[in-house]
Amino acid sequence: MEEFPDELIARYTRKELEAMAIDLEIDTMSLSTKAQLADAIIEAKTKKEVAAAEAGLAEMAAVAGPAKAAAEKVPKVKLQIGGKGVLAKRAAIDEESRSMHKKALVIQKAGQNVRQEGAVQMRKRVSKMHKAIDAQVEENQRSIKNFDQGVEEIRTEIDKESRSMRNKSLAIQKAGQNIQQEGAKHMGERVSEMLKEIDAQVKENQRSIKNFDHGVKEIRTEIDKESRSMQKKALAIQKAGQNMRQEGARHMRERVSEMQKAIDAQVEENQRSIKNFDQGVEEIRTDIDKESRSMRKKALAIQKAGQNMRQDGIKRMRKNVGDFKAEIDGFVKVDLEKYVKDFYYG
């Protein structure tokens, strides 16, 4: 059955075509496509069939040569019968019939010898081919066995490496968890220390506000004392003035007018002084109230700043913890994938 390149391309893979070409002793180095391999295989098969046919014809000719020579050497027996008449013609016909029969037997025997010799040669070639096929089958079985053994060894190595990679991955994951826990522990300690410092600062601010309120109270107490002292002095001056007026009325009537003027002037001056003193006291109280409100605002601002510091610190700590966790996750994900890719793919 004649084969065509398209049938070989459709039926076999490149590796199978290369194996067929190697069996036919074809150089495959210069054959880069399946079409070239198929053309070379068909050409080699055609040459081989032609060579086999020529060899078969040569063998048949070699066997048929001696048979033909033997047939030619058979002696011809001629009956001594007259050359005319029916008997003569019949004898000639019988002689020719016997000669033809002998020639047919010789040719038949030669054909049988050729057939037997061809069958023997064919059996020998078939036997050699079967032996070659059996040897190739055994070689293929050994190759398959070795290949299966190699595949099993590769699978074993892959399983070992996979288990090793799994163990390494678990170790890296555990190390990441330990690092995360250790980082969380350190962060918790730092947050606790910061909260303690913030509480200490708040207490310090509260003590400062308390001392400031105490100072304000002392200033108010001193101002009240000074105010009462001035009032006492004013009463004493007023009483002295009355005594002076009475004394002057008794002893110096002529100087009463001048004394009275002097006393009135002094009283006015004292009243202005008292008024100015009261105004100063009011201004001092106003300033003290303003300062007190300012201090309260500052205390509230400090307290609010402390709360903001605490919230900012907690936010920063949470952000640092989140960044640290993201960094660890990125390390576990990226570096582990990179390690696996480098290990398997180089």
DRENPALUM-898257 format. One record per residue (C-alpha): residue in one letter; x negated, y, z negated. Coordinates in pm, whole numbers, plus 50000, padded with zeros to 5 digits. Layout:
// residues N
aXYZ;...
END
This chain:
// residues 346
m500005000050000;e498505032850114;e498165060349849;f498125097849900;p496365125349699;d499655140849586;e500765107649435;l497495103949242;i497715140049115;a501305134948998;r500765100048849;y497425103648662;t495785128848433;r492385144548502;k490675121048254;e492255090348421;l491195102848767;e487635108248637;a487605072548496;m488775058748836;a486105079149014;i483395065748779;d484605029848844;l484245036749218;e480705050749159;i481685086049263;d479625115649145;t482145138148957;m479765166648876;s480725186649188;l484475178049166;s486135205148959;t489855200149043;k492295170949041;a492845174749415;q489135170349487;l489035139549259;a492095124349433;d490605129849784;a487275114549677;i489025084049520;i491155077249831;e488105081050059;a486045057049842;k488885031549832;t489255033050212;k485515027850262;k485554998750018;e488534981850192;v486874985850532;a483624971150397;a485524941850240;a487374934950569;e484124935750766;a482484912150514;g485464887950542;l485274888050921;a481524881650905;e482094851950671;m484804837650898;a482544841451198;a479714824251011;v481974794850924;a483694792851264;g480374792951455;p479284757351359;a482824743751414;k482904757851765;a479474743751838;a480604709351711;a483694710951927;e481584718652232;k479294688552155;v482194662952167;p481534640352476;k484134639352747;v485184603852849;k486414600353198;l488394569053315;q487304553953640;i490594557053817;g491124566554167;g491284602554255;k494654600354426;g498044587254334;v500334588654039;l498114568453809;a495194590753883;k497194621853801;r498664605453491;a495214594553374;a493954630053431;i496864644153234;d496304619352949;e492604627152947;e493294664252939;s495874658352663;r493394638652454;s490764665152510;m493164692552406;h494224672152103;k490604667051999;k489894703952047;a493004712351841;l491844689051563;v488354704251569;i489804739551559;q492264729251286;k489434714251081;a487304745051139;g490254766551029;q490704745050718;n486974748150643;v487144785750692;r490274787350473;q488684765750204;e485434785550217;g487384818150202;a489454804849911;v486254794249728;q484654828049790;m487894845249689;r488114824349370;k484504832949289;r485124870049347;v488404868349152;s486584850048871;k483844876648870;m486484903548875;h488364887148586;k485114884348390;a484314920648462;i487864930348363;d487644909448045;a484254924647962;q485664959348026;v488734951147813;e486494939247529;e484354970447568;n487494991847567;q488774973447257;r485454979147081;s485535015547187;i489145018847067;k488225001746742;n485235024646695;f487385054246793;d490095044046545;q487415039546279;g486005073946362;v489485089046353;e490105072346016;e486805085945884;i487665120646017;r491095118345852;t489455107545527;e487025136645544;i489875160545630;d491905147345334;k488895151245104;e488255186245233;s491965194745205;r491995182844841;s488805202444778;m490335233644933;r493495228144728;n491435225144411;k489465256344505;s492705274844579;l494125264344241;a490875275144073;i490995308944248;q494665312744155;k493935303643794;a490975327643789;g493255354743930;q495835347643660;n493115348843393;i491815381643534;q495355395143546;q496045384443187;e492695398143071;g493375430943256;a496875432843107;k495375426542761;h492775453942806;m495395477342948;g497675469942650;e494815477242409;r494005509742589;v497675519742596;s497925511842223;e494825532842151;m496195561442361;l499545559642183;k497715560741849;e495745591041964;i498945607942086;d500665600541751;a497625614341566;q497735645841783;v501465649641717;k500865646441342;e498025671841367;n500355695641553;q503035690441290;r500515698141012;s499415729341203;i503055740841239;k503655733640871;n500565754040771;f501645782041003;d505145782640846;h503475783240502;g501335813040610;v504365831340744;k506155825640413;e503135838840221;i503065870040444;r506765875540384;t506235871140007;e503405896540008;i505535921040208;d508435916639963;k506065922239669;e504615953439832;s508115966339904;r509165961739542;s505945978839424;m506626008639651;q510176010639524;k508856010439167;k506356037539255;a509116058139419;l511276054639106;a508316063938888;i507616094539104;q511256103539099;k511346100038722;a508126119938688;g509646146838905;q512676148538685;n510436150738379;m508346177238549;r511476196538641;q512836194838290;e509406203738147;g508996232038389;a512496244638311;r511606245737948;h508126259237977;m507716275838315;r510976289938439;e509126313638662;r507376285238825;v510536264238863;s511196276539208;e507696269039326;m507666236039140;q511056227839282;k509826235139630;a506736215139569;i508816186639431;d511286188639720;a508396188839962;q506876159439781;v510226141739779;e510626147740150;e507106135740207;n507806105539990;q511016099040179;r509186101640510;s506516078740372;i509156054440250;k510966057240583;n507726051740770;f506876023540533;d510296007840589;q509856012040962;g506415996240939;v507835968140729;e510595963340988;e508055963141268;i505935938341077;r508995916541022;t509855919741391;d506305910141488;i506385881741240;d509715869441383;k508305872241735;e505155854141631;s507235828041453;r509365822541764;s506205821741977;m504655796241742;r507825775441753;k507775777242133;k504105767442133;a504855738941894;l507715727242118;a505445731242423;i502725711242248;q505245684642151;k506625683742507;a503075682942646;g502345653742412;q505435635642539;n504445643442901;m500915631242828;r502325599342683;q504665594242983;d501885602943232;g499525579443050;i502085551543060;k502745558543432;r499025558543510;m498575526743313;r501475510343499;k500095522943832;n496605509943744;v498105476543642;g500145475543968;d497075484944177;f495005459043996;k497645432444051;a497955442344421;e494185440644454;i494115405844298;d497005394344522;g495225408444824;f492035390944720;v493835357444675;k495665361145006;v493105376745241;d489875361145106;l491435326545073;e492825327545429;k489475340645554;y487645312845368;v489985286145517;k489595300645869;d485815302645836;f485675267045707;y487865251445980;y487155273646279;g483705287846197;
END
